[in-house]
Amino acid sequence: HKPQAILLANTGVRLMDPASSVSTVLAEFKHAGVDVFACGLCVEFYGLKDKIAKEQITNMYAICEYLFSADKIISP
């Protein structure tokens, strides 16, 4: 089973940094058709704006839309 989307906010956006050990796993999910998005404000705060693809940066409104329409949410 694969998730519909992986949504990252707060310090979680650091996982999308190409230097992160998890970035390759997130790239594999993306290539498998899973939406992988990061909160734009969080990306700016952590100085990752130039390291993350623009199409993967979104806002909290869009993230909330994903969460409210989801059948199931898994969070830490």
N, C-alpha and C positions, 0 to 999 in steps of 0.2 A: 504494500500500500504506500502511496506517496501523498503528501499533503497538497492541498490546492495552492497554498501560499506560505512563505516564511516571511514574517514581518519583524523587523528589528528596530528597536528604539532604545533610547538612553545609551548605556555603555555597550549594549548589544551591537550597535553599529560598527564597533571596532572589529567585529568578526569579519566584516567585509573588506577590511584593509588587505591589500594583496600580500602584505608581510605576515598576515595571520595564518596559522596552521589550518584554520577552518575554511579559509577562502576557497580552497580547491573543492571541498565538499559542497559548499554553497554553489559554486560554478557547475558542478555535476547536477545538482538539483535543477538549476536554471536550464541546462541543456536537456533535461528530462521533461521540461514543460511546466515546472513549478515556478510560480511568481515569487521572486525574491526582492523585497523592497526594504529600504531604510528610511527612517524619519529624516527629512532634510535639515531641520533645525539641529538635531543631534549630530548629524554629519558635519555641519558647520562648526558646532561647538568643539568637536574633537579634532578639527582641522583635517578632515578626510575628503573634503569636497573635490579636490583634484585627483584623488586616488580611486574614487568609486564612479562607475559609469552613470551618466546623467539619467539614463532611462530607468535606473534602479533606485533613484531618489524620489521620494514622494512626500506627502504631508500627513499630518496626524488625522486630518479629516478623511482621507482615503483609507488610511489604516483602520480607522474606526468603522468605516463602511464594510471593509473586509470582515472585521470582527463581528459586527452585528448581523451580517448575512451568513455567517458560518454555521454549519450544523454542529461542529464540535471544535473546541479550542483547547490546545495543549500549551501550557505555559510553565516556566520553571517555578 
